[in-house]
Amino acid sequence: MGEVTANVTPGNLAQTLQTLAQIIHERASADPTESYTARLLQGELDQLLKKLGEESIELVMAVKDSNHNHIRYEAADLLYHLLVVLERCGISPEELAGELNARMV
């Protein structure tokens, strides 16, 4: 668990996730010694999956503790790592949106 982010202001989730997904995509070819995202994308798949699992558990624990700021922090960590997994698997944000849209009918 990291330190909860200070001075958080509301934003546009769709725009933020799209921008983050683009940054992750661009970092796929970066030097893994200089980019955590590149290390996740280029490293062992099991390490990335372990990190995704850890972030999921940390979110569950934050919810169980009913700590609003910690829930927000851990949810952001989980979303970031999920976007990295999707990038590594070749699933674009648009494809994911299509999946979600198909479920809303």
Biopython code that builds the backbone (N, CA, C, O; Angstrom):
import numpy as np
from Bio.PDB.StructureBuilder import StructureBuilder

atoms = [
    (1, "MET", "N", (0.829, -1.180, 0.000)),
    (1, "MET", "CA", (0.000, 0.000, 0.000)),
    (1, "MET", "C", (0.872, 1.241, 0.000)),
    (1, "MET", "O", (1.874, 1.332, 0.710)),
    (2, "GLY", "N", (0.462, 2.176, -0.808)),
    (2, "GLY", "CA", (1.196, 3.418, -0.879)),
    (2, "GLY", "C", (0.547, 4.485, -0.025)),
    (2, "GLY", "O", (-0.445, 4.250, 0.664)),
    (3, "GLU", "N", (1.130, 5.648, -0.092)),
    (3, "GLU", "CA", (0.601, 6.788, 0.636)),
    (3, "GLU", "C", (-0.530, 7.412, -0.165)),
    (3, "GLU", "O", (-0.396, 7.630, -1.369)),
    (4, "VAL", "N", (-1.630, 7.697, 0.489)),
    (4, "VAL", "CA", (-2.797, 8.257, -0.171)),
    (4, "VAL", "C", (-2.442, 9.606, -0.792)),
    (4, "VAL", "O", (-1.758, 10.422, -0.175)),
    (5, "THR", "N", (-2.914, 9.831, -2.016)),
    (5, "THR", "CA", (-2.630, 11.042, -2.766)),
    (5, "THR", "C", (-3.327, 12.256, -2.141)),
    (5, "THR", "O", (-4.495, 12.187, -1.758)),
    (6, "ALA", "N", (-2.604, 13.344, -2.049)),
    (6, "ALA", "CA", (-3.161, 14.579, -1.494)),
    (6, "ALA", "C", (-3.717, 15.449, -2.617)),
    (6, "ALA", "O", (-3.338, 15.303, -3.779)),
    (7, "ASN", "N", (-4.610, 16.345, -2.256)),
    (7, "ASN", "CA", (-5.131, 17.375, -3.164)),
    (7, "ASN", "C", (-5.768, 16.808, -4.430)),
    (7, "ASN", "O", (-5.514, 17.307, -5.527)),
    (8, "VAL", "N", (-6.585, 15.780, -4.290)),
    (8, "VAL", "CA", (-7.271, 15.170, -5.429)),
    (8, "VAL", "C", (-8.509, 16.000, -5.755)),
    (8, "VAL", "O", (-9.298, 16.324, -4.867)),
    (9, "THR", "N", (-8.676, 16.343, -7.031)),
    (9, "THR", "CA", (-9.867, 17.066, -7.470)),
    (9, "THR", "C", (-10.598, 16.206, -8.496)),
    (9, "THR", "O", (-9.964, 15.410, -9.188)),
    (10, "PRO", "N", (-11.912, 16.349, -8.606)),
    (10, "PRO", "CA", (-12.677, 15.541, -9.557)),
    (10, "PRO", "C", (-12.208, 15.750, -10.995)),
    (10, "PRO", "O", (-11.725, 16.824, -11.355)),
    (11, "GLY", "N", (-12.358, 14.717, -11.800)),
    (11, "GLY", "CA", (-11.984, 14.783, -13.205)),
    (11, "GLY", "C", (-12.956, 13.995, -14.053)),
    (11, "GLY", "O", (-13.952, 13.476, -13.550)),
    (12, "ASN", "N", (-12.670, 13.905, -15.333)),
    (12, "ASN", "CA", (-13.489, 13.167, -16.286)),
    (12, "ASN", "C", (-12.889, 11.767, -16.431)),
    (12, "ASN", "O", (-11.820, 11.608, -17.022)),
    (13, "LEU", "N", (-13.571, 10.756, -15.897)),
    (13, "LEU", "CA", (-13.020, 9.401, -15.865)),
    (13, "LEU", "C", (-12.712, 8.860, -17.254)),
    (13, "LEU", "O", (-11.645, 8.287, -17.471)),
    (14, "ALA", "N", (-13.631, 9.033, -18.193)),
    (14, "ALA", "CA", (-13.410, 8.514, -19.546)),
    (14, "ALA", "C", (-12.169, 9.136, -20.176)),
    (14, "ALA", "O", (-11.343, 8.435, -20.761)),
    (15, "GLN", "N", (-12.046, 10.439, -20.055)),
    (15, "GLN", "CA", (-10.900, 11.140, -20.626)),
    (15, "GLN", "C", (-9.603, 10.716, -19.936)),
    (15, "GLN", "O", (-8.586, 10.501, -20.595)),
    (16, "THR", "N", (-9.642, 10.598, -18.623)),
    (16, "THR", "CA", (-8.456, 10.207, -17.860)),
    (16, "THR", "C", (-8.010, 8.800, -18.227)),
    (16, "THR", "O", (-6.820, 8.566, -18.433)),
    (17, "LEU", "N", (-8.949, 7.857, -18.311)),
    (17, "LEU", "CA", (-8.591, 6.483, -18.661)),
    (17, "LEU", "C", (-8.061, 6.395, -20.084)),
    (17, "LEU", "O", (-7.129, 5.636, -20.352)),
    (18, "GLN", "N", (-8.645, 7.167, -21.004)),
    (18, "GLN", "CA", (-8.168, 7.174, -22.388)),
    (18, "GLN", "C", (-6.740, 7.710, -22.453)),
    (18, "GLN", "O", (-5.898, 7.144, -23.151)),
    (19, "THR", "N", (-6.465, 8.787, -21.737)),
    (19, "THR", "CA", (-5.122, 9.358, -21.717)),
    (19, "THR", "C", (-4.130, 8.386, -21.086)),
    (19, "THR", "O", (-3.030, 8.192, -21.604)),
    (20, "LEU", "N", (-4.518, 7.779, -19.974)),
    (20, "LEU", "CA", (-3.642, 6.816, -19.314)),
    (20, "LEU", "C", (-3.365, 5.621, -20.214)),
    (20, "LEU", "O", (-2.224, 5.167, -20.302)),
    (21, "ALA", "N", (-4.390, 5.106, -20.883)),
    (21, "ALA", "CA", (-4.202, 3.980, -21.803)),
    (21, "ALA", "C", (-3.239, 4.351, -22.919)),
    (21, "ALA", "O", (-2.426, 3.521, -23.326)),
    (22, "GLN", "N", (-3.312, 5.574, -23.421)),
    (22, "GLN", "CA", (-2.401, 6.037, -24.477)),
    (22, "GLN", "C", (-0.964, 6.107, -23.963)),
    (22, "GLN", "O", (-0.031, 5.701, -24.656)),
    (23, "ILE", "N", (-0.790, 6.619, -22.759)),
    (23, "ILE", "CA", (0.550, 6.686, -22.158)),
    (23, "ILE", "C", (1.118, 5.282, -21.980)),
    (23, "ILE", "O", (2.286, 5.043, -22.285)),
    (24, "ILE", "N", (0.305, 4.358, -21.493)),
    (24, "ILE", "CA", (0.740, 2.973, -21.319)),
    (24, "ILE", "C", (1.155, 2.392, -22.664)),
    (24, "ILE", "O", (2.196, 1.743, -22.765)),
    (25, "HIS", "N", (0.350, 2.622, -23.695)),
    (25, "HIS", "CA", (0.659, 2.124, -25.035)),
    (25, "HIS", "C", (2.010, 2.671, -25.520)),
    (25, "HIS", "O", (2.821, 1.932, -26.078)),
    (26, "GLU", "N", (2.238, 3.951, -25.304)),
    (26, "GLU", "CA", (3.487, 4.574, -25.738)),
    (26, "GLU", "C", (4.700, 4.051, -24.965)),
    (26, "GLU", "O", (5.805, 3.994, -25.504)),
    (27, "ARG", "N", (4.494, 3.676, -23.720)),
    (27, "ARG", "CA", (5.605, 3.193, -22.897)),
    (27, "ARG", "C", (5.967, 1.739, -23.202)),
    (27, "ARG", "O", (6.962, 1.233, -22.684)),
    (28, "ALA", "N", (5.181, 1.069, -24.029)),
    (28, "ALA", "CA", (5.449, -0.338, -24.353)),
    (28, "ALA", "C", (6.832, -0.523, -24.951)),
    (28, "ALA", "O", (7.455, -1.568, -24.762)),
    (29, "SER", "N", (7.317, 0.475, -25.665)),
    (29, "SER", "CA", (8.624, 0.363, -26.308)),
    (29, "SER", "C", (9.714, 1.127, -25.558)),
    (29, "SER", "O", (10.832, 1.256, -26.056)),
    (30, "ALA", "N", (9.401, 1.626, -24.382)),
    (30, "ALA", "CA", (10.375, 2.386, -23.602)),
    (30, "ALA", "C", (11.410, 1.452, -22.968)),
    (30, "ALA", "O", (11.233, 0.235, -22.925)),
    (31, "ASP", "N", (12.463, 2.045, -22.492)),
    (31, "ASP", "CA", (13.514, 1.301, -21.801)),
    (31, "ASP", "C", (12.982, 0.843, -20.441)),
    (31, "ASP", "O", (12.600, 1.677, -19.620)),
    (32, "PRO", "N", (12.952, -0.476, -20.190)),
    (32, "PRO", "CA", (12.415, -0.970, -18.919)),
    (32, "PRO", "C", (13.237, -0.556, -17.697)),
    (32, "PRO", "O", (12.746, -0.631, -16.571)),
    (33, "THR", "N", (14.473, -0.123, -17.907)),
    (33, "THR", "CA", (15.260, 0.349, -16.770)),
    (33, "THR", "C", (14.853, 1.762, -16.367)),
    (33, "THR", "O", (15.203, 2.234, -15.285)),
    (34, "GLU", "N", (14.112, 2.430, -17.245)),
    (34, "GLU", "CA", (13.703, 3.814, -16.973)),
    (34, "GLU", "C", (12.196, 3.972, -16.789)),
    (34, "GLU", "O", (11.735, 5.046, -16.404)),
    (35, "SER", "N", (11.421, 2.922, -17.055)),
    (35, "SER", "CA", (9.961, 3.033, -17.004)),
    (35, "SER", "C", (9.357, 1.810, -16.314)),
    (35, "SER", "O", (9.532, 0.674, -16.754)),
    (36, "TYR", "N", (8.645, 2.076, -15.224)),
    (36, "TYR", "CA", (7.945, 1.006, -14.506)),
    (36, "TYR", "C", (6.930, 0.341, -15.428)),
    (36, "TYR", "O", (6.796, -0.883, -15.425)),
    (37, "THR", "N", (6.227, 1.126, -16.202)),
    (37, "THR", "CA", (5.231, 0.584, -17.131)),
    (37, "THR", "C", (5.896, -0.327, -18.151)),
    (37, "THR", "O", (5.384, -1.409, -18.438)),
    (38, "ALA", "N", (7.022, 0.092, -18.702)),
    (38, "ALA", "CA", (7.749, -0.749, -19.661)),
    (38, "ALA", "C", (8.197, -2.050, -19.005)),
    (38, "ALA", "O", (8.146, -3.106, -19.635)),
    (39, "ARG", "N", (8.634, -1.989, -17.751)),
    (39, "ARG", "CA", (9.022, -3.221, -17.041)),
    (39, "ARG", "C", (7.845, -4.171, -16.930)),
    (39, "ARG", "O", (7.994, -5.378, -17.124)),
    (40, "LEU", "N", (6.679, -3.631, -16.619)),
    (40, "LEU", "CA", (5.487, -4.478, -16.512)),
    (40, "LEU", "C", (5.112, -5.084, -17.864)),
    (40, "LEU", "O", (4.742, -6.255, -17.949)),
    (41, "LEU", "N", (5.210, -4.279, -18.908)),
    (41, "LEU", "CA", (4.814, -4.734, -20.239)),
    (41, "LEU", "C", (5.812, -5.705, -20.854)),
    (41, "LEU", "O", (5.420, -6.599, -21.604)),
    (42, "GLN", "N", (7.081, -5.545, -20.551)),
    (42, "GLN", "CA", (8.118, -6.360, -21.171)),
    (42, "GLN", "C", (8.620, -7.493, -20.276)),
    (42, "GLN", "O", (9.306, -8.398, -20.750)),
    (43, "GLY", "N", (8.288, -7.448, -19.012)),
    (43, "GLY", "CA", (8.800, -8.434, -18.065)),
    (43, "GLY", "C", (7.988, -9.725, -18.066)),
    (43, "GLY", "O", (7.182, -9.984, -18.960)),
    (44, "GLU", "N", (8.229, -10.511, -17.045)),
    (44, "GLU", "CA", (7.519, -11.783, -16.891)),
    (44, "GLU", "C", (6.026, -11.526, -16.674)),
    (44, "GLU", "O", (5.637, -10.690, -15.858)),
    (45, "LEU", "N", (5.209, -12.253, -17.414)),
    (45, "LEU", "CA", (3.759, -12.103, -17.286)),
    (45, "LEU", "C", (3.302, -12.415, -15.866)),
    (45, "LEU", "O", (2.419, -11.740, -15.335)),
    (46, "ASP", "N", (3.895, -13.429, -15.251)),
    (46, "ASP", "CA", (3.491, -13.790, -13.890)),
    (46, "ASP", "C", (3.687, -12.635, -12.910)),
    (46, "ASP", "O", (2.895, -12.485, -11.980)),
    (47, "GLN", "N", (4.717, -11.820, -13.095)),
    (47, "GLN", "CA", (4.942, -10.677, -12.215)),
    (47, "GLN", "C", (3.830, -9.640, -12.364)),
    (47, "GLN", "O", (3.364, -9.065, -11.380)),
    (48, "LEU", "N", (3.417, -9.412, -13.599)),
    (48, "LEU", "CA", (2.327, -8.468, -13.847)),
    (48, "LEU", "C", (1.023, -8.995, -13.245)),
    (48, "LEU", "O", (0.270, -8.244, -12.625)),
    (49, "LEU", "N", (0.767, -10.269, -13.430)),
    (49, "LEU", "CA", (-0.462, -10.846, -12.883)),
    (49, "LEU", "C", (-0.451, -10.840, -11.356)),
    (49, "LEU", "O", (-1.483, -10.618, -10.723)),
    (50, "LYS", "N", (0.712, -11.083, -10.773)),
    (50, "LYS", "CA", (0.842, -11.010, -9.323)),
    (50, "LYS", "C", (0.520, -9.601, -8.841)),
    (50, "LYS", "O", (-0.177, -9.429, -7.841)),
    (51, "LYS", "N", (1.026, -8.594, -9.547)),
    (51, "LYS", "CA", (0.773, -7.202, -9.172)),
    (51, "LYS", "C", (-0.715, -6.873, -9.284)),
    (51, "LYS", "O", (-1.266, -6.192, -8.420)),
    (52, "LEU", "N", (-1.366, -7.354, -10.346)),
    (52, "LEU", "CA", (-2.801, -7.127, -10.502)),
    (52, "LEU", "C", (-3.569, -7.750, -9.333)),
    (52, "LEU", "O", (-4.492, -7.144, -8.790)),
    (53, "GLY", "N", (-3.177, -8.954, -8.959)),
    (53, "GLY", "CA", (-3.817, -9.620, -7.817)),
    (53, "GLY", "C", (-3.604, -8.858, -6.520)),
    (53, "GLY", "O", (-4.536, -8.706, -5.730)),
    (54, "GLU", "N", (-2.386, -8.377, -6.293)),
    (54, "GLU", "CA", (-2.087, -7.605, -5.083)),
    (54, "GLU", "C", (-2.948, -6.352, -5.016)),
    (54, "GLU", "O", (-3.498, -6.020, -3.966)),
    (55, "GLU", "N", (-3.057, -5.664, -6.139)),
    (55, "GLU", "CA", (-3.848, -4.429, -6.153)),
    (55, "GLU", "C", (-5.324, -4.722, -5.907)),
    (55, "GLU", "O", (-6.013, -3.938, -5.254)),
    (56, "SER", "N", (-5.803, -5.827, -6.417)),
    (56, "SER", "CA", (-7.199, -6.223, -6.180)),
    (56, "SER", "C", (-7.449, -6.457, -4.695)),
    (56, "SER", "O", (-8.446, -6.000, -4.138)),
    (57, "ILE", "N", (-6.531, -7.171, -4.072)),
    (57, "ILE", "CA", (-6.666, -7.465, -2.644)),
    (57, "ILE", "C", (-6.582, -6.185, -1.816)),
    (57, "ILE", "O", (-7.336, -6.009, -0.859)),
    (58, "GLU", "N", (-5.667, -5.296, -2.187)),
    (58, "GLU", "CA", (-5.538, -4.043, -1.443)),
    (58, "GLU", "C", (-6.808, -3.202, -1.552)),
    (58, "GLU", "O", (-7.185, -2.528, -0.593)),
    (59, "LEU", "N", (-7.470, -3.233, -2.704)),
    (59, "LEU", "CA", (-8.744, -2.510, -2.839)),
    (59, "LEU", "C", (-9.806, -3.142, -1.947)),
    (59, "LEU", "O", (-10.552, -2.436, -1.269)),
    (60, "VAL", "N", (-9.874, -4.453, -1.947)),
    (60, "VAL", "CA", (-10.851, -5.151, -1.097)),
    (60, "VAL", "C", (-10.621, -4.781, 0.368)),
    (60, "VAL", "O", (-11.577, -4.523, 1.100)),
    (61, "MET", "N", (-9.363, -4.754, 0.795)),
    (61, "MET", "CA", (-9.061, -4.422, 2.193)),
    (61, "MET", "C", (-9.444, -2.975, 2.507)),
    (61, "MET", "O", (-9.948, -2.689, 3.593)),
    (62, "ALA", "N", (-9.208, -2.070, 1.566)),
    (62, "ALA", "CA", (-9.568, -0.666, 1.783)),
    (62, "ALA", "C", (-11.085, -0.509, 1.905)),
    (62, "ALA", "O", (-11.569, 0.257, 2.738)),
    (63, "VAL", "N", (-11.830, -1.237, 1.073)),
    (63, "VAL", "CA", (-13.294, -1.180, 1.149)),
    (63, "VAL", "C", (-13.756, -1.743, 2.486)),
    (63, "VAL", "O", (-14.640, -1.185, 3.135)),
    (64, "LYS", "N", (-13.154, -2.841, 2.885)),
    (64, "LYS", "CA", (-13.523, -3.455, 4.162)),
    (64, "LYS", "C", (-13.288, -2.486, 5.323)),
    (64, "LYS", "O", (-14.044, -2.483, 6.295)),
    (65, "ASP", "N", (-12.236, -1.665, 5.221)),
    (65, "ASP", "CA", (-11.936, -0.670, 6.257)),
    (65, "ASP", "C", (-12.786, 0.591, 6.134)),
    (65, "ASP", "O", (-12.731, 1.458, 7.006)),
    (66, "SER", "N", (-13.571, 0.704, 5.063)),
    (66, "SER", "CA", (-14.438, 1.874, 4.828)),
    (66, "SER", "C", (-13.660, 3.194, 4.834)),
    (66, "SER", "O", (-14.143, 4.207, 5.340)),
    (67, "ASN", "N", (-12.454, 3.166, 4.267)),
    (67, "ASN", "CA", (-11.626, 4.367, 4.227)),
    (67, "ASN", "C", (-11.733, 4.976, 2.828)),
    (67, "ASN", "O", (-11.107, 4.497, 1.883)),
    (68, "HIS", "N", (-12.520, 6.017, 2.713)),
    (68, "HIS", "CA", (-12.841, 6.636, 1.432)),
    (68, "HIS", "C", (-11.590, 6.962, 0.599)),
    (68, "HIS", "O", (-11.497, 6.556, -0.560)),
    (69, "ASN", "N", (-10.650, 7.677, 1.172)),
    (69, "ASN", "CA", (-9.454, 8.079, 0.431)),
    (69, "ASN", "C", (-8.590, 6.888, 0.042)),
    (69, "ASN", "O", (-7.998, 6.872, -1.037)),
    (70, "HIS", "N", (-8.517, 5.908, 0.903)),
    (70, "HIS", "CA", (-7.720, 4.720, 0.608)),
    (70, "HIS", "C", (-8.399, 3.885, -0.479)),
    (70, "HIS", "O", (-7.718, 3.309, -1.327)),
    (71, "ILE", "N", (-9.716, 3.816, -0.463)),
    (71, "ILE", "CA", (-10.453, 3.111, -1.527)),
    (71, "ILE", "C", (-10.141, 3.757, -2.871)),
    (71, "ILE", "O", (-9.837, 3.065, -3.843)),
    (72, "ARG", "N", (-10.216, 5.081, -2.924)),
    (72, "ARG", "CA", (-9.933, 5.808, -4.167)),
    (72, "ARG", "C", (-8.512, 5.519, -4.647)),
    (72, "ARG", "O", (-8.293, 5.263, -5.831)),
    (73, "TYR", "N", (-7.558, 5.560, -3.734)),
    (73, "TYR", "CA", (-6.154, 5.328, -4.064)),
    (73, "TYR", "C", (-5.945, 3.922, -4.627)),
    (73, "TYR", "O", (-5.302, 3.756, -5.663)),
    (74, "GLU", "N", (-6.481, 2.922, -3.953)),
    (74, "GLU", "CA", (-6.296, 1.535, -4.387)),
    (74, "GLU", "C", (-7.072, 1.244, -5.669)),
    (74, "GLU", "O", (-6.613, 0.458, -6.499)),
    (75, "ALA", "N", (-8.239, 1.863, -5.844)),
    (75, "ALA", "CA", (-8.988, 1.688, -7.095)),
    (75, "ALA", "C", (-8.185, 2.236, -8.270)),
    (75, "ALA", "O", (-8.185, 1.644, -9.349)),
    (76, "ALA", "N", (-7.505, 3.355, -8.072)),
    (76, "ALA", "CA", (-6.662, 3.921, -9.129)),
    (76, "ALA", "C", (-5.507, 2.977, -9.452)),
    (76, "ALA", "O", (-5.187, 2.772, -10.623)),
    (77, "ASP", "N", (-4.882, 2.404, -8.434)),
    (77, "ASP", "CA", (-3.807, 1.426, -8.664)),
    (77, "ASP", "C", (-4.316, 0.232, -9.463)),
    (77, "ASP", "O", (-3.660, -0.226, -10.398)),
    (78, "LEU", "N", (-5.481, -0.262, -9.090)),
    (78, "LEU", "CA", (-6.046, -1.428, -9.782)),
    (78, "LEU", "C", (-6.368, -1.089, -11.236)),
    (78, "LEU", "O", (-6.067, -1.879, -12.131)),
    (79, "LEU", "N", (-6.969, 0.059, -11.482)),
    (79, "LEU", "CA", (-7.284, 0.456, -12.859)),
    (79, "LEU", "C", (-6.025, 0.596, -13.707)),
    (79, "LEU", "O", (-5.996, 0.164, -14.859)),
    (80, "TYR", "N", (-4.991, 1.197, -13.138)),
    (80, "TYR", "CA", (-3.724, 1.328, -13.870)),
    (80, "TYR", "C", (-3.186, -0.051, -14.257)),
    (80, "TYR", "O", (-2.849, -0.283, -15.418)),
    (81, "HIS", "N", (-3.107, -0.951, -13.301)),
    (81, "HIS", "CA", (-2.549, -2.274, -13.581)),
    (81, "HIS", "C", (-3.448, -3.070, -14.526)),
    (81, "HIS", "O", (-2.953, -3.860, -15.330)),
    (82, "LEU", "N", (-4.759, -2.870, -14.437)),
    (82, "LEU", "CA", (-5.669, -3.515, -15.379)),
    (82, "LEU", "C", (-5.420, -3.005, -16.795)),
    (82, "LEU", "O", (-5.403, -3.794, -17.739)),
    (83, "LEU", "N", (-5.228, -1.703, -16.955)),
    (83, "LEU", "CA", (-4.931, -1.145, -18.276)),
    (83, "LEU", "C", (-3.605, -1.683, -18.823)),
    (83, "LEU", "O", (-3.473, -1.900, -20.028)),
    (84, "VAL", "N", (-2.635, -1.897, -17.950)),
    (84, "VAL", "CA", (-1.365, -2.484, -18.390)),
    (84, "VAL", "C", (-1.594, -3.914, -18.874)),
    (84, "VAL", "O", (-1.060, -4.308, -19.910)),
    (85, "VAL", "N", (-2.377, -4.689, -18.139)),
    (85, "VAL", "CA", (-2.687, -6.064, -18.557)),
    (85, "VAL", "C", (-3.397, -6.057, -19.909)),
    (85, "VAL", "O", (-3.056, -6.840, -20.796)),
    (86, "LEU", "N", (-4.371, -5.184, -20.064)),
    (86, "LEU", "CA", (-5.103, -5.121, -21.332)),
    (86, "LEU", "C", (-4.178, -4.749, -22.486)),
    (86, "LEU", "O", (-4.278, -5.325, -23.569)),
    (87, "GLU", "N", (-3.282, -3.794, -22.263)),
    (87, "GLU", "CA", (-2.305, -3.418, -23.292)),
    (87, "GLU", "C", (-1.435, -4.617, -23.651)),
    (87, "GLU", "O", (-1.193, -4.891, -24.827)),
    (88, "ARG", "N", (-0.981, -5.307, -22.660)),
    (88, "ARG", "CA", (-0.114, -6.473, -22.904)),
    (88, "ARG", "C", (-0.859, -7.555, -23.673)),
    (88, "ARG", "O", (-0.249, -8.291, -24.450)),
    (89, "CYS", "N", (-2.154, -7.660, -23.470)),
    (89, "CYS", "CA", (-2.971, -8.675, -24.144)),
    (89, "CYS", "C", (-3.538, -8.189, -25.477)),
    (89, "CYS", "O", (-4.241, -8.935, -26.159)),
    (90, "GLY", "N", (-3.236, -6.943, -25.854)),
    (90, "GLY", "CA", (-3.692, -6.421, -27.132)),
    (90, "GLY", "C", (-5.152, -6.025, -27.166)),
    (90, "GLY", "O", (-5.774, -6.023, -28.228)),
    (91, "ILE", "N", (-5.706, -5.688, -26.006)),
    (91, "ILE", "CA", (-7.101, -5.257, -25.933)),
    (91, "ILE", "C", (-7.129, -3.742, -25.742)),
    (91, "ILE", "O", (-6.668, -3.222, -24.726)),
    (92, "SER", "N", (-7.672, -3.053, -26.728)),
    (92, "SER", "CA", (-7.704, -1.585, -26.693)),
    (92, "SER", "C", (-8.827, -1.094, -25.782)),
    (92, "SER", "O", (-9.762, -1.837, -25.483)),
    (93, "PRO", "N", (-8.729, 0.158, -25.346)),
    (93, "PRO", "CA", (-9.829, 0.735, -24.563)),
    (93, "PRO", "C", (-11.148, 0.722, -25.345)),
    (93, "PRO", "O", (-12.217, 0.542, -24.763)),
    (94, "GLU", "N", (-11.063, 0.914, -26.665)),
    (94, "GLU", "CA", (-12.273, 0.909, -27.490)),
    (94, "GLU", "C", (-12.912, -0.485, -27.513)),
    (94, "GLU", "O", (-14.135, -0.618, -27.476)),
    (95, "GLU", "N", (-12.075, -1.511, -27.575)),
    (95, "GLU", "CA", (-12.599, -2.885, -27.551)),
    (95, "GLU", "C", (-13.250, -3.187, -26.204)),
    (95, "GLU", "O", (-14.313, -3.806, -26.150)),
    (96, "LEU", "N", (-12.615, -2.751, -25.121)),
    (96, "LEU", "CA", (-13.201, -2.943, -23.802)),
    (96, "LEU", "C", (-14.520, -2.188, -23.682)),
    (96, "LEU", "O", (-15.492, -2.707, -23.133)),
    (97, "ALA", "N", (-14.548, -0.957, -24.200)),
    (97, "ALA", "CA", (-15.791, -0.178, -24.176)),
    (97, "ALA", "C", (-16.887, -0.901, -24.970)),
    (97, "ALA", "O", (-18.044, -0.921, -24.553)),
    (98, "GLY", "N", (-16.524, -1.492, -26.109)),
    (98, "GLY", "CA", (-17.499, -2.246, -26.883)),
    (98, "GLY", "C", (-18.068, -3.422, -26.107)),
    (98, "GLY", "O", (-19.264, -3.703, -26.178)),
    (99, "GLU", "N", (-17.210, -4.103, -25.370)),
    (99, "GLU", "CA", (-17.666, -5.216, -24.513)),
    (99, "GLU", "C", (-18.661, -4.722, -23.474)),
    (99, "GLU", "O", (-19.726, -5.311, -23.287)),
    (100, "LEU", "N", (-18.296, -3.624, -22.797)),
    (100, "LEU", "CA", (-19.185, -3.079, -21.780)),
    (100, "LEU", "C", (-20.495, -2.567, -22.380)),
    (100, "LEU", "O", (-21.566, -2.768, -21.807)),
    (101, "ASN", "N", (-20.405, -1.899, -23.548)),
    (101, "ASN", "CA", (-21.612, -1.395, -24.216)),
    (101, "ASN", "C", (-22.548, -2.539, -24.582)),
    (101, "ASN", "O", (-23.764, -2.424, -24.433)),
    (102, "ALA", "N", (-21.981, -3.642, -25.059)),
    (102, "ALA", "CA", (-22.806, -4.789, -25.456)),
    (102, "ALA", "C", (-23.548, -5.374, -24.268)),
    (102, "ALA", "O", (-24.601, -5.987, -24.446)),
    (103, "ARG", "N", (-23.037, -5.206, -23.089)),
    (103, "ARG", "CA", (-23.682, -5.734, -21.890)),
    (103, "ARG", "C", (-24.793, -4.841, -21.354)),
    (103, "ARG", "O", (-25.559, -5.256, -20.484)),
    (104, "MET", "N", (-24.885, -3.612, -21.868)),
    (104, "MET", "CA", (-25.875, -2.664, -21.338)),
    (104, "MET", "C", (-27.180, -2.691, -22.110)),
    (104, "MET", "O", (-28.055, -1.860, -21.867)),
    (105, "VAL", "N", (-27.327, -3.620, -23.027)),
    (105, "VAL", "CA", (-28.576, -3.678, -23.794)),
    (105, "VAL", "C", (-29.556, -4.642, -23.192)),
    (105, "VAL", "O", (-30.658, -4.810, -23.716)),
]
sb = StructureBuilder()
sb.init_structure("model")
sb.init_model(0)
sb.init_chain("A")
sb.init_seg("    ")
for serial, (resi, resn, name, xyz) in enumerate(atoms, 1):
    if name == "N":
        sb.init_residue(resn, " ", resi, " ")
    sb.init_atom(name, np.array(xyz, "f"), 0.0, 1.0, " ", f" {name:<3s}", serial, name[0])
structure = sb.get_structure()
